[in-house]
């Protein structure tokens, strides 16, 4: 079933910023990464989906219900990028307040809140006042607030930006667990490692417009590269290899002792075998040959700047 559907969704501000003609479809149980540089319009787009601002043009729905409607809001759990909680309340009291706003009964809240606070890593400090929480702890508290109504869709705007590496790893694991439970996750994040490890599909937004979208695994396969380390190398050999194979091959590094690292864009392993044989025929020593993949961060930068993709070992 379709969880999120937008058709040419647009929000234009007087200063020209916002987002334009954004059309996406997110299926139930899918994790969708929404990427883009600062000021690209990502938060504006999410605020339309959760009903905080109204679109200038276009349409959007959550499980078939128009965004902004009471029926659509019942599906939503939301952690904004800029979160503020009542610093005079305890963490537990903040989540109880959100539970009441979501219409949970006292019994439902009593059963759900302690489990949620433990799950996000606040359990032992649930009765400390929020003013004594670090930014990372407040972000964990925000996750508990977003989950308290057991929503079908989680909109998370930079959910681990204030956390240390251990905290970010814990949040990634929580997102995997929530996804395994069938929740739909819409993730805004500058942390490409999070998006790459969690999301099924991504869209890249820049200047308010979607440049590209697709499955993460397809993005990472876009440019299969091979890194080849050789000995006995001379620049003239590279020219010959290019002419003989017609393949895009370039030199990454070269040392005075004749060792070098080459990079080749190859369609399949048979081409790799052919290239290896030619390298040996030229009298070079083949030290290592490793297939690489394009990391999401490199794809992100390449799409925004037009530069070539670079690989990283699988």
C-alpha positions in Angstrom: 0.0 0.0 0.0 1.2 3.5 -0.7 2.1 5.4 2.5 3.2 8.8 1.0 2.2 10.2 -2.4 3.0 13.6 -3.7 2.2 15.1 -7.1 4.0 18.2 -8.1 4.0 19.4 -4.5 5.1 23.0 -4.4 5.7 25.7 -1.7 7.0 29.1 -2.9 8.1 31.8 -0.6 8.5 35.5 -1.5 12.2 35.2 -1.4 12.0 32.4 -4.1 13.0 29.6 -1.8 10.9 26.5 -1.0 10.4 23.5 -3.2 8.9 23.0 -6.6 7.0 20.2 -8.4 8.2 17.4 -6.1 6.6 14.1 -7.0 7.5 11.0 -4.9 5.9 7.7 -3.9 6.8 5.9 -0.7 5.4 2.4 0.0 4.3 1.2 3.4 7.2 -0.3 5.3 9.8 1.4 3.2 12.6 3.6 4.4 13.0 6.7 2.2 16.0 9.0 2.4 15.5 12.7 1.4 18.8 14.3 0.7 20.1 17.7 -0.2 22.4 20.5 0.9 21.4 23.2 3.4 18.6 25.4 2.1 17.5 22.9 -0.6 13.9 22.8 0.7 13.9 19.5 2.5 12.4 20.8 5.8 9.8 22.8 3.9 8.8 19.6 2.1 8.4 17.6 5.3 6.5 20.4 7.0 3.9 20.2 4.2 3.6 16.5 4.6 3.0 16.7 8.4 0.5 19.5 7.9 2.5 22.4 9.5 2.4 24.5 6.3 0.2 24.5 3.3 1.4 23.9 -0.3 1.2 26.6 -2.9 0.4 24.0 -5.6 0.2 20.2 -6.0 -1.3 17.4 -3.9 -0.1 15.0 -1.3 -1.6 12.2 0.8 -0.7 9.8 3.6 -2.3 6.4 3.2 -4.8 8.1 0.9 -5.8 10.8 3.3 -5.0 14.5 2.3 -2.0 15.9 4.2 -3.1 18.3 6.9 -6.3 16.4 7.6 -7.0 14.9 11.0 -7.1 11.5 9.5 -3.6 11.9 7.9 -2.2 13.3 11.1 -3.2 10.2 13.0 -0.6 8.3 11.0 2.3 10.6 11.8 5.2 10.6 14.3 7.5 13.6 13.8 10.9 14.6 15.1 11.7 18.1 13.8 15.2 19.3 13.2 14.7 22.1 15.7 13.2 20.6 18.8 12.4 22.3 22.1 11.0 20.6 25.1 9.8 22.1 28.4 13.0 22.2 30.4 11.2 22.3 33.8 9.6 18.9 33.0 11.2 15.5 33.4 11.8 13.4 30.3 9.0 11.0 31.3 6.6 14.0 31.8 7.4 15.3 28.4 6.5 12.0 26.8 3.4 11.7 28.9 2.3 15.2 27.6 2.7 14.0 24.0 0.8 10.8 24.8 -2.1 12.9 26.1 -2.0 15.1 23.0 -2.2 12.0 20.9 -5.2 10.8 22.8 -3.7 7.8 24.6 -5.5 6.6 27.7 -3.7 6.6 31.0 -3.4 2.8 30.8 -1.9 2.8 27.3 0.6 5.5 28.2 1.6 3.7 31.4 2.4 0.6 29.4 4.1 2.2 26.5 6.2 5.1 27.9 8.6 3.1 30.1 9.4 0.7 27.3 10.0 3.6 24.8 12.2 5.5 27.2 14.3 2.4 27.7 14.4 1.7 24.0 15.8 5.2 23.2 18.3 5.1 26.0 16.8 7.4 28.5 15.4 4.9 31.0 17.8 5.5 33.9 17.4 9.3 33.5 13.7 9.5 32.7 13.0 11.4 35.9 15.7 14.0 35.4 14.6 17.4 34.2 15.1 18.2 30.6 17.3 21.2 31.4 19.9 18.7 32.6 19.8 16.7 29.3 22.5 17.1 26.7 21.5 17.8 23.1 21.9 14.2 22.3 19.7 13.1 25.2 17.0 15.6 24.1 17.2 14.1 20.6 16.6 10.7 22.1 13.6 12.2 24.0 12.3 13.5 20.7 12.4 10.0 19.2 10.3 8.7 22.2 7.8 11.5 21.6 7.6 10.7 17.9 6.9 7.0 18.7 4.5 7.4 21.6 1.4 7.1 19.5 2.7 4.0 17.7 2.5 5.8 14.3 2.5 4.2 10.9 4.8 6.8 9.4 7.9 8.3 11.1 9.1 11.7 9.7 12.6 12.2 11.1 14.6 15.4 10.4 18.2 14.8 11.3 17.4 12.3 14.1 21.0 11.7 15.3 22.8 14.9 14.3 23.5 15.9 18.0 24.7 12.4 19.0 28.2 10.9 19.3 29.2 8.0 17.1 27.9 5.4 19.6 24.6 7.2 19.8 24.3 7.4 16.1 24.9 3.7 15.8 22.2 3.0 18.4 19.7 5.2 16.5 20.5 3.3 13.2 19.8 0.1 15.0 16.5 1.5 16.3 15.5 2.6 12.9 16.2 -0.9 11.5 14.0 -2.4 14.3 11.1 0.0 13.6 11.4 -0.6 9.9 11.3 -4.4 10.6 8.1 -3.8 12.6 6.5 -2.4 9.4 6.8 1.3 10.0 7.4 3.7 7.1 10.4 5.9 7.7 10.9 9.2 5.9 14.5 10.3 6.8 16.1 13.7 6.3 19.8 13.4 7.1 23.2 14.8 6.3 24.7 11.6 7.6 25.1 9.5 4.5 26.1 6.4 6.4 22.7 6.4 8.1 20.8 6.8 4.8 22.9 4.2 3.1 22.5 1.6 5.8 18.8 2.1 6.5 17.0 3.4 3.4 15.6 1.5 0.5 15.3 4.5 -1.8 16.6 8.0 -1.9 15.7 11.3 -3.6 18.2 14.2 -4.0 16.8 17.7 -3.7 18.7 20.9 -4.8 17.4 24.4 -5.1 13.9 23.1 -4.4 13.8 20.5 -7.2 14.4 16.8 -7.3 17.5 16.0 -9.3 17.4 12.3 -9.1 15.7 9.5 -7.1 16.0 5.7 -7.1 16.9 2.7 -5.1 20.0 3.0 -2.9 21.4 -0.3 -4.3 21.1 1.0 -7.8 22.8 4.3 -6.9 25.7 2.4 -5.4 26.0 0.3 -8.6 25.9 3.1 -11.0 29.6 3.1 -11.7 31.3 -0.3 -11.1 35.0 0.6 -10.7 38.1 -1.6 -10.2 41.2 -0.5 -8.3 44.3 -2.3 -9.7 47.8 -2.2 -8.0 50.7 -3.0 -10.3 54.5 -3.0 -10.4 56.8 -2.3 -13.3 54.6 0.5 -14.5 55.4 3.1 -17.1 53.1 5.9 -18.3 53.3 4.6 -21.9 51.8 1.4 -20.8 48.6 3.2 -19.6 48.3 4.9 -23.1 48.6 1.4 -24.7 46.0 -0.1 -22.4 43.5 2.6 -23.2 44.0 2.3 -26.9 43.8 -1.5 -26.9 40.8 -1.8 -24.7 38.8 1.4 -25.3 38.1 1.4 -21.6 38.2 4.4 -19.3 41.4 3.7 -17.3 43.3 6.2 -15.3 46.3 6.4 -13.0 45.5 7.2 -9.3 49.1 7.1 -8.0 52.6 6.3 -9.3 55.8 5.9 -7.4 59.5 6.1 -8.6 59.9 2.4 -8.0 57.4 1.6 -10.8 54.5 0.7 -8.5 51.2 2.3 -9.4 47.5 2.2 -8.7 45.1 2.3 -11.6 41.3 2.7 -11.7 39.1 1.3 -14.5 35.4 1.5 -15.1 34.4 -2.0 -16.2 31.0 -3.5 -17.1 31.6 -7.0 -15.8 34.2 -9.4 -14.5 35.1 -10.7 -18.0 36.5 -7.3 -18.8 38.5 -7.4 -15.6 40.0 -10.7 -16.5 40.9 -9.4 -20.0 42.5 -6.3 -18.5 44.5 -8.3 -16.0 45.8 -10.5 -18.8 46.9 -7.5 -20.8 48.7 -6.1 -17.8 50.6 -9.3 -17.4 51.4 -9.4 -21.1 53.0 -6.0 -20.8 55.4 -7.4 -18.2 53.8 -5.6 -15.2 53.3 -7.4 -11.9 49.7 -7.6 -10.7 49.6 -7.0 -7.0 45.9 -6.5 -6.3 42.6 -6.0 -8.1 39.5 -5.0 -6.1 36.1 -4.2 -7.3 34.8 -1.0 -5.7 31.5 0.7 -5.3 30.3 4.3 -5.3 29.5 5.5 -1.8 26.3 7.5 -1.3 28.2 10.5 -0.2 30.3 10.5 -3.3 27.1 10.1 -5.4 25.6 13.0 -3.6 28.6 15.3 -4.2 28.9 14.2 -7.8 25.2 14.9 -8.6 25.5 18.4 -7.1 28.8 19.3 -8.7 28.9 17.2 -11.8 32.2 15.6 -10.8 33.1 12.0 -11.5 32.1 9.3 -9.1 34.8 7.7 -7.1 34.7 4.3 -5.4 35.3 2.6 -2.1 36.1 -1.0 -1.4 33.1 -3.2 -0.8 
